[in-house]
Amino acid sequence: MYSLNCGMLTEVRRQYGPIGRAGQVGSKVKVPKTKKKVKMPPPGYSGAFVRTLNGLGFMSMRLDACMKAFIAFAKTSAAPVADIGAAYGIATIPALKAGASVIAVDVDERHLEILKQRVPNACRKRLQTIPASFPEGLSLGKDSIGAFLLSNVLNFLSPNRMPVAAGSLFEWLVPGGKVFIAAGTPYFGGARSFVPVYEARKRAGEPWPGHMTDVPKYAPIWDNKFSSMLLLDPDTLSRVFQQAGFIIEKAEFTARLDVPASLQLDGRESVGVIARKP
């Protein structure tokens, strides 16, 4: 999830350290080898967020509309479903409890170890974990997955990796399978100074108007953790997934009600997309 700033930035740094993204998939993260049992850090911000062990940010403890839609669909799927960027399992565990078989994917194996510890015994046989980057590090069978959840994952891919990601998801999905996507937009409050740049590019018809290549300048909230960020919108995501062969069922801006008011802008802080493989 996106990190927090403004009046609370000092407190977040005190509690969490470097600021970034929870459960990020796609970064090359060196994970220390250890035989010690890893534990989930305590929730902060009145229980709303939990920091990740790789220092890339937080996992929200609140299910958003995208996650809820994924869980509802997952329990109807005969094929296993996959949560890419699962972190500690905010969406994976409810999907398991609903009866789905779930593949949890995360770039940090320690997150997956914690997730397994949190899963009820009755659900553990239906959980598979894969430590991998996305899309290049993940390999799944063709027509093998009933649904994918990608919550705040695609913002960390470069434009040239987006078609690869969409194409891989299409190949792995069963016919009728769906992708559930939530991603940050330029209208996230922490990047508000980038909005005029984005809107000018949008008017000019640029294919990736939200590609922020100078993150420290426009979004110091991310604490120089990332040099670039791909902020997305309904049009851009729809184009990429349609070109991969998907039918877009839903694509719209949504509000980020899980972040402080200082990071909310006008209800367009996030974009939600549901795409179906015919």
Buried (B, 14 or more C-beta within 10 A) or exposed (E): BBBBBEEBBEEBBEBBEBBBBBBBBBBEBEEEEEEEEBEBBEBBBEEBBBBBBBBBBBBBBBBBBBBEBBBEBBBEBEBBBBBBBBBBBBBBBBBBBBEBBBBBBBBBBBBBBBBBEEBEEEBEEBBEBBBBBBBEBBEBEEEBBBBBBBBBBBBBBBBEBBBBBBBBBBBBBBEEBBBBBBBBBBBBBBBBEBBEBBEEBBEEEEEBBBBBEEBEEBBBBBBEBBEBBBBBBBEBBBBBBBEBBBEBEBBEBBBBEBBBEBBBBEEBBBBBBBBBBE
